[in-house]
Amino acid sequence: MRTLPVRHFWFPVFLILVGAGMLLQRLHVISVGWPAVPFMFVTAWAGVKLYNGIVMKSRGGVFWGLFWFVVGGACLLRTFGLVWLEPGVVVSGLFLLAGAGLVLAFLVSPRDWYLLVPAACFLIVGGAILSTELGIWATWEVAPLVNRWWPAGLVLFGAALLLNSLLPPRSRE
């Protein structure tokens, strides 16, 4: 049995999803308004990008695929009225999403270990912001800490990049 190359996999899937959506709307199973259509395309495109990034071991494809898949999916759910997120939760979610995307990029390409430094920074800041939104930690305690210590993340990331460039190519893997 012949299989399609991964890079040509997205188009048939796209046609199937669009056709199924249009058919379900014409059969009155779902009702899709115009505001939902761009979010559907963003989510579908990002899902394909995420899949291709994992299969082809592309850290950029994995990071941006995950990022836009979650953002597009959240906007799509909000358009359908299924979820409502407070602005503070959205901000913390974006930080957590960036951290998770960098961890996933590392898992796809372990030689890029230096991505764990900004991932940890994003996850810590996102967790701190989320804890203030959930009432676990007071905003007046978190804001000065984040404001004071975020440049340390830049220093650590720069040091990790420098160390990675100084290591011999074989030991990076």
C-alpha positions in Angstrom: 0.0 0.0 0.0 1.4 3.4 -1.0 1.4 6.2 1.6 1.5 9.9 1.2 4.6 11.8 2.2 4.1 13.7 5.5 4.4 17.1 3.7 1.4 16.2 1.5 -0.7 14.8 4.3 -2.3 18.1 5.4 -4.2 18.9 2.2 -6.4 15.7 2.1 -7.1 16.1 5.8 -8.0 19.8 5.2 -10.5 18.8 2.5 -12.1 16.1 4.6 -12.5 18.5 7.6 -13.9 21.4 5.5 -16.2 19.1 3.6 -17.5 17.4 6.8 -18.1 20.7 8.4 -20.0 22.1 5.5 -22.0 18.9 5.2 -22.9 18.9 9.0 -24.0 22.6 8.7 -26.2 21.8 5.7 -27.8 18.9 7.6 -28.4 21.3 10.5 -26.3 19.2 12.9 -24.0 22.2 13.7 -24.4 25.9 13.2 -21.2 27.8 12.4 -21.1 31.5 12.1 -18.5 33.6 10.2 -16.4 34.5 13.4 -15.6 30.8 14.0 -14.2 30.1 10.5 -10.8 31.8 10.9 -10.3 30.1 14.3 -11.1 26.7 12.7 -8.5 27.3 10.0 -5.9 28.5 12.5 -6.5 25.5 14.8 -6.5 23.0 11.8 -3.3 24.5 10.4 -1.6 24.5 13.7 -2.6 20.9 14.4 -1.0 19.9 11.1 2.1 22.0 11.9 2.3 20.4 15.4 2.0 16.9 13.9 4.6 17.6 11.2 6.9 19.1 13.8 6.7 16.0 15.9 7.1 13.6 12.9 9.9 15.6 11.3 11.5 16.5 14.7 11.3 20.2 14.0 11.4 22.2 17.2 10.1 25.4 15.6 7.1 23.4 14.1 6.4 21.9 17.5 6.6 25.1 19.4 4.5 27.3 17.1 2.2 24.4 16.2 1.3 23.8 19.9 1.1 27.6 20.6 -1.4 28.3 17.7 -3.3 25.1 18.2 -4.1 25.9 21.8 -4.7 29.6 21.1 -6.9 28.9 18.1 -8.8 26.2 19.9 -9.4 28.4 22.9 -10.7 31.2 20.7 -12.9 28.7 18.8 -14.4 27.4 22.1 -15.0 31.0 23.2 -16.7 31.8 19.9 -19.1 28.9 20.4 -19.7 30.2 24.0 -18.3 27.0 25.6 -15.6 28.8 27.7 -14.9 32.2 29.1 -11.4 33.0 30.4 -10.5 36.0 32.5 -7.7 38.2 31.1 -5.3 37.3 33.9 -5.8 33.6 33.2 -5.2 34.2 29.5 -1.9 36.0 30.3 -0.7 33.2 32.7 -1.9 30.6 30.1 0.2 32.2 27.4 3.3 32.0 29.7 2.5 28.4 30.6 1.9 27.6 27.0 5.2 29.1 25.9 7.0 27.0 28.6 5.2 23.8 27.6 6.0 24.5 23.9 9.7 24.9 24.7 9.7 21.7 26.8 8.0 19.8 23.9 10.6 21.3 21.5 13.4 19.9 23.8 11.7 16.5 23.8 11.6 16.5 20.0 15.3 17.6 19.8 17.2 16.8 23.1 20.4 18.3 21.7 18.7 21.7 22.2 18.9 21.3 26.0 19.3 25.1 26.4 15.6 25.5 25.6 14.8 24.2 29.1 16.1 27.5 30.6 13.5 29.8 29.1 10.9 27.0 29.5 11.5 27.0 33.2 11.3 30.8 33.3 8.0 30.9 31.4 6.6 28.1 33.5 7.6 29.8 36.8 6.2 33.2 35.7 3.0 31.7 34.3 2.5 29.6 37.5 3.0 32.7 39.7 0.5 34.8 37.7 -2.0 31.9 37.7 -1.6 31.5 41.5 -2.5 35.2 41.9 -5.6 34.7 39.7 -6.7 31.7 41.7 -6.1 33.6 45.0 -3.3 31.3 46.2 -0.8 34.1 46.2 -1.3 37.9 46.6 -0.6 40.0 43.5 1.4 42.5 45.6 3.7 39.7 46.6 4.2 38.2 43.1 4.5 41.4 40.9 7.7 42.8 42.6 9.3 39.3 42.5 8.7 38.9 38.8 9.7 42.5 38.1 12.9 42.1 40.0 14.0 38.7 38.9 13.0 38.3 35.2 16.4 39.6 34.0 18.0 36.6 35.7 16.2 34.4 33.1 17.9 36.3 30.3 21.3 35.9 32.0 20.7 32.1 32.5 19.5 31.7 28.9 22.4 33.6 27.5 24.8 31.5 29.6 23.1 28.3 28.4 23.5 29.4 24.8 27.1 30.3 25.3 27.8 27.0 27.0 26.0 25.1 24.2 28.2 26.9 21.6 31.4 26.0 23.5 30.6 22.3 23.8 31.9 20.0 21.1 29.2 19.0 18.6 29.2 15.3 19.7 28.6 16.1 23.4 25.6 18.2 22.6 23.5 15.1 21.7 
